[in-house]
């Protein structure tokens, strides 16, 4: 088959797409072919030619009228479409070894142990080329600390600007670390790598959740759970389940949300090292779930539990780094939001306003969220001037962060303002809105 008829690789974005990963895992070639066709531009006739299949057979597979199960056919698909063998449950395919390394070994046949030679040039830009060098990477505790520092930086930039632009780098690092896990290493290093991979998977899921791409988010959250389970990190498993519970409130699945946060609390209580801060955060997520269900008494009870756990926090507690964001202003604002979800606007307003005064101003997304919550609660109480002022103040941080969740909260306030559109204060807000966030005004709700 001429090289011109075959792509060197499928796009990395397709190979890392959760739907593609799942389709390959279960060998659902109808989905695989459809994804390759729609996301890589490889049409059915081209799929047939590259996989040495007839066009009619490919068409039958796509239509669900035929399944492909013979190993030689699966190998032809892997080779023809350049799907890494591991994705299809196959051994590593010969073409997966970077050609630059193969060429280097062939150029120096007189050297007894060519695998110990340093290549004369670095591999190409493809991620898989870089991953192929993982077996030659020496890891230490300092390497793990460097990974953790990069994750902290990702989270910081996610708060400031949103995660959309960061996602390719995060996914690339996740794939790299998962590749490192395939090698035998000391348990302290291996366990550290599992923890780092779990956090990278959760962070990837979070960026998809923030973009309201919920299926992809769930796939990465599930991967994070699996990685954390490998090292029995129950606190982190509780953290991931809490993220999934929060997503359930956004998807209007409050029963799922409550089930997930209950499972999170079970995991946390079964861990010997769970800290009061973690338990406080989980109780607040439980309050969100109950409030979304309209369970007033249960919401108030969960809020009380959150505050009781928070009062038990000590400076010496070994809090995981991922829960340190849950400080007193966060506890207060979440308490206000839980009351707001119940329709208890008079209780919610002063809490959210107080938290906003105390919040870290570099957290653009958080300030935008909480300001729009406050504006909606003020509008619920008929405080039009205050609500428009609060929402106008929120437009600055909202315009600075790429977050579909922020845009969703803004749209909800904008819709709520509909009956006041002719009021001068509302007109002023809309003018500022068009100036700073022109894509939101008049756009359909997601």
VOGU-3710 file (C-alpha; in Angstrom, 3 decimals, decimal comma):
1> xxxxxxxxxx> 0,000/0,000/0,000  1,612/3,314/-1,017  2,503/5,617/1,854  0,523/8,411/0,215  -2,688/6,406/0,722  -2,156/5,948/4,446  -1,931/8,604/7,169  1,144/8,399/9,364  -1,009/8,517/12,489  -4,581/9,227/13,509
11> xxxxxxxxxx> -4,955/12,645/15,158  -3,942/12,569/18,816  -7,246/14,238/19,720  -9,075/11,212/18,266  -6,876/8,625/19,938  -7,449/10,340/23,293  -11,187/10,828/22,750  -12,996/8,818/25,498  -15,551/7,554/22,967  -12,783/6,236/20,720
21> xxxxxxxxxx> -11,002/4,663/23,673  -14,174/2,882/24,751  -15,076/1,763/21,212  -11,619/0,246/20,754  -11,661/-1,367/24,186  -14,849/-3,326/23,370  -13,879/-3,682/19,696  -17,012/-1,929/18,519  -15,797/-1,346/14,974  -19,042/0,270/13,868
31> xxxxxxxxxx> -18,266/3,133/16,255  -14,548/3,036/15,456  -15,188/3,402/11,730  -17,737/6,172/12,266  -15,337/8,117/14,509  -12,471/7,677/12,056  -14,732/8,874/9,257  -16,136/11,930/11,054  -13,113/13,050/13,078  -10,198/12,052/10,879
41> xxxxxxxxxx> -11,757/12,441/7,420  -11,039/8,830/6,408  -14,060/7,711/4,409  -15,508/4,224/4,084  -13,829/3,393/0,778  -10,501/4,515/2,218  -11,070/2,467/5,388  -11,753/-0,577/3,201  -8,586/-0,085/1,156  -6,313/0,480/4,134
51> xxxxxxxxxx> -7,710/-2,419/6,167  -7,838/-4,789/3,177  -11,613/-5,159/3,441  -14,304/-4,852/0,786  -16,310/-1,600/0,756  -19,532/-3,569/1,204  -18,131/-5,266/4,304  -17,152/-1,918/5,820  -20,631/-0,592/5,065  -22,241/-3,591/6,772
61> xxxxxxxxxx> -20,063/-3,059/9,857  -20,985/0,626/10,088  -24,682/-0,250/9,724  -24,395/-2,825/12,533  -25,153/-5,793/10,270  -21,728/-7,441/10,621  -19,185/-7,823/13,402  -15,438/-8,223/13,020  -13,954/-10,759/15,429  -11,147/-12,621/13,625
71> xxxxxxxxxx> -7,756/-11,671/15,006  -6,124/-11,242/11,597  -8,835/-8,745/10,602  -8,435/-6,821/13,859  -4,675/-6,667/13,276  -5,255/-5,352/9,738  -7,516/-2,630/11,142  -4,905/-1,657/13,737  -2,185/-1,475/11,093  -4,287/0,090/8,350
81> xxxxxxxxxx> -5,765/2,852/10,503  -2,723/3,262/12,738  -4,590/2,423/15,946  -2,038/1,471/18,640  -2,251/-2,221/19,436  -2,862/-1,691/23,137  -6,112/0,161/22,430  -7,497/-2,970/20,732  -6,063/-5,488/23,205  -3,242/-6,454/20,825
91> xxxxxxxxxx> 0,494/-6,591/21,300  2,445/-3,498/20,317  2,449/-3,236/16,529  5,773/-3,063/14,655  5,007/0,391/13,224  4,597/1,821/16,741  8,376/1,907/17,178  9,499/5,346/15,997  11,239/5,116/12,654  13,972/7,481/13,747
101> xxxxxxxxxx> 15,097/4,949/16,369  14,917/2,042/13,937  17,002/3,967/11,417  19,623/4,809/14,044  20,044/1,158/14,999  20,415/0,062/11,380  23,029/2,709/10,686  25,391/1,359/13,349  25,245/-2,474/13,034  28,852/-2,819/14,165
111> xxxxxxxxxx> 27,985/-1,641/17,688  27,399/-4,711/19,946  24,578/-3,113/21,983  22,900/-0,486/19,808  20,015/-0,024/22,233  22,416/1,741/24,597  23,347/4,357/22,031  21,912/7,871/22,202  19,960/8,744/19,027  21,648/11,429/16,941
121> xxxxxxxxxx> 18,427/13,432/16,888  15,297/13,694/19,002  12,110/11,930/17,889  9,461/13,802/15,986  6,722/15,853/17,657  4,211/13,028/17,940  3,417/12,134/21,536  3,810/8,415/20,916  7,395/8,970/19,778  8,141/10,570/23,109
131> xxxxxxxxxx> 6,338/7,855/25,042  8,483/5,221/23,353  11,432/6,562/25,346  9,687/6,001/28,672  11,504/2,737/29,368  14,766/4,692/29,333  13,578/7,304/31,809  15,031/7,210/35,314  12,546/8,403/37,918  13,135/9,665/41,429
141> xxxxxxxxxx> 11,191/11,357/44,216  12,250/14,679/42,684  10,617/13,672/39,388  7,359/12,943/41,175  7,520/16,299/42,919  8,012/17,995/39,548  4,873/16,260/38,256  2,916/17,416/41,307  4,129/20,989/40,876  2,980/20,991/37,267
151> xxxxxxxxxx> -0,461/19,749/38,357  -0,724/22,558/40,918  0,162/25,014/38,159  -2,493/23,525/35,869  -5,127/23,994/38,582  -4,026/27,572/39,216  -4,232/28,458/35,539  -7,541/26,608/35,249  -8,983/28,881/37,966  -7,620/31,974/36,239
161> xxxxxxxxxx> -8,319/31,224/32,583  -10,317/27,993/32,268  -9,090/24,568/31,236  -9,907/24,428/27,530  -6,499/25,615/26,351  -4,707/23,522/28,988  -6,404/20,230/28,127  -4,042/19,039/25,344  -1,041/19,475/27,632  -2,812/17,750/30,540
171> xxxxxxxxxx> -3,902/14,800/28,391  -0,409/14,523/26,939  1,103/14,371/30,404  -1,536/11,851/31,494  -0,663/9,564/28,590  3,032/9,943/29,386  2,576/9,006/33,050  0,292/6,066/32,199  3,041/4,896/29,851  5,539/5,032/32,715
181> xxxxxxxxxx> 3,267/2,786/34,790  3,920/-0,097/32,397  7,480/-0,465/33,709  8,547/-2,174/36,926  9,719/0,404/39,462  10,137/0,597/43,240  6,749/0,625/44,963  7,202/4,149/46,330  7,783/5,498/42,807  5,074/3,335/41,246
191> xxxxxxxxxx> 2,473/4,347/43,822  3,414/7,980/43,347  2,937/7,632/39,597  -0,511/6,098/40,090  -1,484/9,038/42,292  -0,210/11,547/39,747  -1,982/9,783/36,887  -5,217/9,737/38,907  -4,974/13,479/39,540  -4,231/14,203/35,874
201> xxxxxxxxxx> -7,253/12,119/34,846  -9,450/13,976/37,354  -8,138/17,312/36,111  -8,879/16,305/32,523  -12,376/15,282/33,563  -12,796/18,605/35,328  -11,871/20,571/32,196  -14,511/18,634/30,236  -17,047/19,173/33,036  -16,307/22,900/33,011
211> xxxxxxxxxx> -16,942/22,840/29,263  -20,234/20,992/29,887  -19,021/18,017/27,882  -20,372/15,599/30,427  -19,802/12,227/28,745  -16,113/12,929/28,274  -15,864/14,220/31,831  -17,422/11,050/33,203  -15,004/8,878/31,217  -11,964/10,636/32,675
221> xxxxxxxxxx> -13,422/10,716/36,192  -13,939/6,962/35,880  -10,329/6,530/34,780  -9,221/8,580/37,795  -11,222/6,280/40,078  -9,610/3,201/38,558  -6,104/4,618/38,964  -6,726/5,646/42,583  -8,184/2,227/43,328  -4,902/0,595/42,223
231> xxxxxxxxxx> -3,190/2,163/45,242  -6,250/2,064/47,519  -6,307/5,863/47,866  -9,807/6,086/49,302  -9,654/9,773/50,086  -8,900/10,540/46,456  -11,601/8,148/45,275  -13,991/10,103/47,499  -12,784/13,316/45,875  -13,464/12,013/42,359
241> xxxxxxxxxx> -16,907/10,749/43,347  -17,617/14,204/44,808  -16,707/15,760/41,443  -19,093/13,371/39,718  -21,772/14,251/42,267  -21,370/17,944/41,495  -21,685/17,165/37,795  -24,953/15,370/38,578  -26,410/18,612/39,958  -25,528/20,381/36,697
251> xxxxxxxxxx> -27,070/17,594/34,633  -30,303/17,806/36,637  -29,767/14,312/38,013  -30,060/14,984/41,740  -30,716/11,345/42,654  -27,467/10,330/40,927  -25,730/13,212/42,652  -26,858/12,038/46,075  -25,880/8,408/45,375  -22,401/9,469/44,245
261> xxxxxxxxxx> -21,700/11,722/47,213  -22,975/9,021/49,597  -20,483/6,607/48,026  -17,801/9,276/48,384  -18,516/9,608/52,097  -18,378/5,822/52,515  -14,941/5,761/50,883  -13,693/8,623/53,031  -14,920/7,083/56,291  -13,242/3,773/55,439
271> xxxxxxxxxx> -9,859/5,491/55,094  -7,814/5,863/58,258  -6,232/9,166/57,227  -9,312/11,138/56,114  -9,102/14,686/57,457  -11,898/16,931/58,780  -11,465/19,264/55,786  -12,211/16,409/53,378  -15,272/15,376/55,400  -16,475/19,000/55,485
281> xxxxxxxxxx> -16,180/19,319/51,711  -18,087/16,061/51,204  -20,870/17,141/53,564  -21,276/20,335/51,560  -21,555/18,338/48,345  -24,227/16,259/50,076  -26,032/19,497/50,931  -25,972/20,487/47,249  -27,534/17,148/46,281  -30,291/17,395/48,890
291> xxxxxxxxxx> -30,979/21,031/47,995  -31,336/20,124/44,322  -33,843/17,446/45,356  -35,668/20,017/47,495  -34,979/18,124/50,742  -34,942/21,075/53,149  -34,298/19,240/56,433  -31,609/17,003/54,934  -29,923/20,026/53,370  -29,811/21,861/56,687
301> xxxxxxxxxx> -28,474/18,742/58,423  -25,684/18,316/55,833  -24,766/22,011/56,127  -24,506/21,581/59,893  -22,257/18,548/59,425  -20,023/20,500/57,051  -19,550/23,275/59,591  -19,006/20,824/62,458  -16,240/19,024/60,545  -14,691/22,349/59,517
311> xxxxxxxxxx> -14,464/23,455/63,152  -12,361/20,354/63,855  -9,648/21,316/61,345  -6,173/21,739/62,831  -3,079/23,255/61,240  -1,258/19,950/61,712  -3,810/17,935/59,704  -2,229/16,033/56,785  -4,663/17,469/54,231  -4,214/16,250/50,647
321> xxxxxxxxxx> -3,188/19,102/48,345  -6,395/18,722/46,301  -8,632/19,778/49,214  -6,734/22,849/50,420  -8,951/25,046/48,219  -11,805/24,325/50,636  -11,078/27,203/53,001  -13,437/29,279/55,142  -14,634/31,590/52,328  -15,378/28,502/50,224
331> xxxxxxxxxx> -17,338/26,926/53,085  -19,336/30,133/53,515  -20,111/30,646/49,822  -21,131/27,005/49,383  -23,399/27,319/52,406  -25,024/30,321/50,746  -25,426/28,473/47,461  -27,049/25,494/49,202  -29,568/27,841/50,838  -30,053/29,560/47,478
341> xxxxxxxxxx> -30,851/26,243/45,800  -33,600/25,769/48,387  -35,039/29,207/47,611  -33,905/30,644/50,951  -32,674/33,871/49,365  -32,648/36,023/52,503  -30,321/33,544/54,222  -28,156/32,983/51,157  -27,489/36,612/50,169  -25,319/37,797/53,108
351> xxxxxxxxxx> -23,324/34,563/53,114  -22,368/34,770/49,436  -21,688/38,507/49,672  -19,379/37,974/52,671  -17,491/35,171/50,911  -17,013/37,300/47,798  -15,358/40,027/49,882  -12,897/37,470/51,254  -12,232/35,339/48,178  -8,898/35,152/46,370
361> xxxxxxxxxx> -9,231/37,642/43,508  -7,034/35,572/41,199  -9,722/32,870/41,032  -11,582/34,453/38,127  -13,963/31,585/37,535  -14,942/31,274/41,196  -15,607/34,998/41,508  -17,729/34,945/38,349  -19,765/31,943/39,562  -20,411/33,348/42,969
371> xxxxxxxxxx> -21,212/36,838/41,706  -23,847/35,505/39,316  -25,300/33,386/42,125  -25,516/36,508/44,289  -27,082/38,533/41,463  -29,775/35,915/40,871  -30,575/35,714/44,581  -30,820/39,502/44,778  -33,128/39,522/41,766  -35,275/36,842/43,434
381> xxxxxxxxxx> -35,823/39,345/46,248  -36,761/42,174/43,872  -33,450/44,016/44,330  -33,024/44,925/40,661  -30,423/47,682/41,088  -28,225/45,564/43,355  -28,592/42,511/41,132  -27,550/44,391/37,979  -24,635/46,011/39,800  -23,435/42,632/41,086
391> xxxxxxxxxx> -23,810/41,017/37,650  -21,974/43,895/35,983  -19,098/43,451/38,429  -19,026/39,765/37,477  -18,565/40,449/33,764  -14,885/41,273/34,224  -13,851/37,887/35,629  -16,385/36,145/33,370  -14,770/37,594/30,255  -11,301/36,600/31,491
401> xxxxxxxxxx> -12,013/32,884/31,804  -13,017/30,387/29,112  -15,693/28,389/30,921  -19,010/27,179/29,576  -20,235/26,792/33,142  -19,589/30,498/33,730  -21,428/31,299/30,513  -24,301/29,101/31,680  -24,637/31,003/34,958  -24,539/34,280/33,052
411> xxxxxxxxxx> -27,272/33,082/30,676  -29,444/32,053/33,602  -29,212/35,558/35,069  -29,795/37,101/31,641  -32,951/35,017/31,178  -34,138/35,886/34,671  -33,766/39,578/33,794  -36,190/39,295/30,855  -39,119/41,063/32,519  -36,899/44,029/33,448
421> xxxxxxxxxx> -35,240/44,612/30,065  -36,601/48,164/29,690  -35,391/49,353/33,092  -32,382/51,716/32,775  -30,246/49,661/35,140  -30,961/46,530/33,096  -30,203/48,362/29,846  -26,877/49,490/31,302  -26,041/45,936/32,293  -26,844/44,661/28,798
431> xxxxxxxxxx> -24,662/47,326/27,195  -21,735/46,255/29,362  -22,552/42,633/28,617  -22,375/43,201/24,852  -19,099/45,048/25,272  -17,332/42,382/27,344  -19,081/39,130/26,423  -20,675/39,654/23,004  -21,237/35,970/22,345  -23,602/35,519/25,285
441> xxxxxx> -26,288/38,140/24,718  -29,190/36,601/22,830  -27,483/33,236/22,406  -29,390/30,016/23,032  -29,021/28,220/26,318  -26,750/25,178/26,268
//
